Amino acid sequence: GQNIDQPTEMTATEGAIVQINCTYQTSGFNGLFWYQQHAGEAPTFLSYNVLDGLEEKGRFSSFLSRSKGYSYLLLKELQMKDSASYLCAVMDSNYQLIWGAGTKLIIKP
Amino acid sequence: IAGITQAPTSQILAAGRRMTLRCTQDMRHNAMYWYRQDLGLGLRLIHYSNTAGTTGKGEVPDGYSVSRANTDDFPLTLASAVPSQTSVYFCASSESSGTTDTQYFGPGTRLTVL
């Protein structure tokens, strides 16, 4: 079966760095997406990785290791507005997105 | 640019009633999708459409139907609602299907079936 695992909840301090992990087992692989979802709102696109390595975009970076079936999202200089759920999704061999349940990130002052 | 709009924002529905959730996009995207989001679960694909005039079944299609008469609109119908269909429903679109194009989401419809 297809499976995406990520921690249910994480807590971090404003100004700090947090790493949200995602492991996956899917039928084929056409890339991994990270989305941010604030409570009561729509998911919004953060990043896409298809090759191994780190992609940096401002305060957010995303890493992929295809051989390990592993990705992480790194958030630096945390701000209160970063409190949200972070969704990991893998595009399978049929180009359909398989979604993790999301990681709720709580930022404390 | 509105992107994707959904209506209604929320709805409480009696079991057995018929309900249509509306979705409209103004990005001229070819592909559109309907997902449901339930607590503790990832987004699950209900139905999708690769282009106007075509539709396909996703992971959880039972009890739902869709149509795609034109590029912009992709309504989702619950023929006879049941309590297990209580969920938040998101419509999404991407430039094309069968590619790694990013999916963009509407604001969602919160549906409660009693």
Contacts between the chains, C-beta under 8 A, distances in Angstrom:
chain1	res1	chain2	res2	distance
A	4	B	42	6.4
A	8	B	40	8.0
A	30	B	100	5.6
A	31	B	100	4.9
A	33	B	102	7.3
A	41	B	107	6.9
A	41	B	108	7.7
A	42	B	90	6.3
A	42	B	105	3.9
A	42	B	106	6.1
A	42	B	107	5.2
A	42	B	108	5.9
A	43	B	43	7.5
A	43	B	90	7.3
A	43	B	105	5.1
A	44	B	105	7.3
A	45	B	102	5.0
A	45	B	103	7.7
A	45	B	104	7.1
A	48	B	100	6.9
A	48	B	102	6.8
A	50	B	100	6.8
A	87	B	42	7.3
A	87	B	43	7.3
A	89	B	42	7.6
A	89	B	43	7.6
A	91	B	100	6.0
A	95	B	97	6.5
A	95	B	98	4.9
A	95	B	99	6.5
A	95	B	100	7.3
A	96	B	45	6.4
A	96	B	48	7.9
A	96	B	58	7.4
A	97	B	43	7.6
A	97	B	45	7.4
A	97	B	103	6.7
A	98	B	42	7.4
A	99	B	42	3.3
A	99	B	43	4.2
A	99	B	44	7.5
A	100	B	42	5.2
A	101	B	40	5.8
A	101	B	41	5.7
A	101	B	42	4.9
A	102	B	42	7.0
